[in-house]
């Protein structure tokens, strides 16, 4: 494979599939001919950390779509975030900030770590697979070769973002049609499809209280994984010779298995995935 500097791939429409409510509805609407043109592929960037319900749903969704779904991964996000590394400059051990975890600083105030999860484990994976579809290692073309469908709904239109690469055009069909997340659920029900799960890593700090409660009650094994991951991450940060503070998955700065969740509380109802400015998670 070489590089692409001509419009050999122009016209390809490919879905960035999060396997949640919005992107699943968008894919099925395309399959039904309600959104055109028909995509040639869908790409699921797998962090290897989704709850079991998402993988079960994805397996079923593949059978409903007339185009192939490519599953691709950068690696095991959960495991990678628990690795201690040694600084080449100082020789100190440190843990690489991977997810936007909440930190209780030494002075008692709250902070949040920077994240690399979406860009490394979602964005770059999709871009890599798009190059494979074009049959090239690199792309120099300055006009869009591929239209990437992203499943952000109208009620989250503030998450829309242009592609950082000139050869990819980000398209938001649900926003264009003013379709909200609730509209997606209504469409799925009307067409006889089951309700899709929310797509997000088990230990994602952007979970609302309602989602934590759902995991706790409907997928207790997955909730237990998040609890154990938080404990393991706390030990890693304690051994970190650069980062200071105590990490927590919940913004109350209380260990996850001790949090008194308030799913009805307005401030926790806010979709924290709005903070995920790449628009790739939670859809």
N, C-alpha and C positions, 0 to 999 in steps of 0.2 A: 504493500500500500504506500502511496506517495502523498502528495498534498493536493488539495482541490483549489483551483483558481478559476474555475468556470462554473456555469450554472447547471451542471449535470444533475444536481439534486433538487433543483427548484421545483416547487409544487408539492413536495412531500409534507404531509400533515401527520404529526405524531403526538400522542397524548402522554403527558407526564402524569403517571397514574399513582396517586397516593394511596389508593384503595380504601379511602374513607367515603363519607356521604357524597360530597360534591363531585369529586373526580370520578367516582363510580357511576353516579347519575349521568354525568356528562358523557362518559364512554357508552353507556347503554342508550342514551338519546341518539348518539351517533350511529349505533348499531341499528336503531329503529328508523334512521333516516331523518330525524328531527333536527340534527345539526349536520351540515355538509361543509366540505366534501368528506367522504369516508376516510378515516385515518388509515395509514398503512401499518402502523404499529402502535403499541402502548409500551411505556417503559416504567417499571416499578423499581425504584432505587431502594434496596433492602438494607436497612441498618442492622439487621439480624437481632433487633431488640423490640419488635412490635409484639403486642399481645397475641396469644394463640387465635383469638377471634378474627384478627385481621388476616392471618395466613389462611384460615379456613374459608373466609369470605373470598379472598383472592383466588383460591383454587376453584371455587364455584363460578366466579366471575369470568374466568378464562373460557369456560364452556359456553358462556352466553354471548361472547364477542366474536364477530366474523374476522377479526384481525388478530395477529399474534401479540401476546403479552410477554415482553422480555423482562426477566428478573435479573438484576445485576447488583453487585455489592462492592464497596470499598473495603469492607472488613467488619469485624465484630465491634461495634461501637461500645457496648457495655464493657467488654474486656479491655479494649484499647484505653478507655478512660480510667482504668484501674492500674495502669502501668506507671511505675516510678522510673524516671529517666535521670541521667547525670549530665549536668551542664558541662560542656566542653570548655567554657570560659572560667567558671568558678570551681568546678568539680563538685558542686552541691547537688544533692538529690532534689528533684522537683516533679510535680505531677502536671501534666499538660492540661490546660483548661480546654475541655471538649464540649461541655454542655452549660447552659446558663443557670448554674446552680446558685442558690442563695447562700451567702456567707455571713456568719456572725463574727464581726471583726473583734480584735482584742479589746477595743473600747466599748463593745456592746452594741455598736450600730450595725445596720444591715447593709450589705453590698450584694453584688451579683457578679459572677465570673463571666468573662467573655466566652464566646462559643465558637466552635469550628464544625459542629455536628452537621448543620444544614449544608454548608458549602462543601465540606469534604465528603460527606456520606450521602448527599442528595444531588446537589447541583453538579458537581464534577462527575459523578457517576452517570447522570443523564447525558451530559455533554460528551463523555467518552463513548457512550453507546450510540449517540447520534453520529459521531465520526465513523464508527464501525458501519452504521447503516449506509453512510455515504461511500464507504470503502476507502477511507483515507486516514492517515495519522494526524494530519494537521489541515487546517482550512484557512486560506488567505483571502477568500472571496469577500468583498465588502458589501454585498447585498444579500438579503435573506435567501438561504437555500432550503431551510426547513421552517415550517410553522409549528411551534411547540404549544400545544393546548394545555392550559393550566386551569385547574378546577376551583379557582376562587369564585365565591358567589357574590351576588350584588350587595348583600349586607356587609361584606368584607372588602369592598372595592378599594379601600385605602391600602390594601396589601399589594395591589398591582405594581409591577415593576418591569421596566424594559430590560431586555437581555443585555448582558455586558458584552456579548459577542455579536458582531455585525451580521454573521451568517445565520443567526437564529432570531426569528421573530416570535416573541411571546404573544399569545392570543388568549383572550379570556371570554369564551363563548357565553358563560353563564352571566357574567356582568353585562355583556352586550345585550342579552335578552332580559335583563333585570330579574333573573331567577335567584331567589334567596335559598338559604340552607333549608328552611321550612318548606319552600316550594319543591326542593329536591326530594325531601321525604314524602311529600304528598304525591309527587310524580311516581316515585317508586311504589307506593301503596296502590295507586290507581292502576298501575301496570302489573300488579301482582308479584312484585319482587319483595324479598325480605328487607328489613331495615339494615343498612350497612353499619359496621362499627365505626367508631372514631379512629382514624389512623394517627398514631403517635407512639413514640417509644414508651415502654412500660414505665420508665423512670423519668419521664419528661417533666421538668419543673413548671412547664406552662399548663399542666393539667388544672382544670377548675376543681373546686371542691366536689362538684357534682360528678365529675369524671373519676376522681379518686374514690368516691363512694360506690360508683358503678363497678370499678375494678374490684373493690373490697367485697362487694356482695355478689357480683355475677362471675367474676374471674379471680377468686381468692388466691389461686396459685400464682397468678401474675402480680397481684398486689404484694404477695409474700416475696416475690423476686425483687420488687422495687424496694421493699424494706431491707432485704439483705444487701442489695446493691448500695443503698445509702450507708449502711453500717461499714461495708467494705471500703467505700470511698472516704468515709471519715477516718479510717485507719491509714489510708494512703496519704491523705492531707496532713495527718499528724506526723507522718514520717518525712513529709516534704520540708526541705530546709530553706525554701524560698517563700512559698505561700504561707500566709498567716491567717488564722481564723478557723471556724468550724463550719463545715458544709451541711446544708439541709435541702431537701427536695421541696419542702413546703415553705411559703413565705412567712409563716408564723415563727420560723426558726425553732420548731419543735420537731423531734424525731417523728418520722412518718407514722409509725405504729402507735404514737401517743397523741396525734393531732385530733382535736374535736372538730371534725369537718362541719361546715355550715353551707350546704349546697344551695340554700335559699337566700343566702346573703348576697346583696346586690353587687358588692365589690368583687366577690368571687365568681359572679355570673359572667363578668366581662371575659370575652374570649381572649385569653392571653396569647393565643397564636397570632394576634395582631402585632405582637412584638417581634414575631418571626418574619422579618421584612422581606425575605426571599420568596415568600408565598408558596413554599413547597411542603410544609408540614400541616397536619391537622385537616387535610382535605381528601 
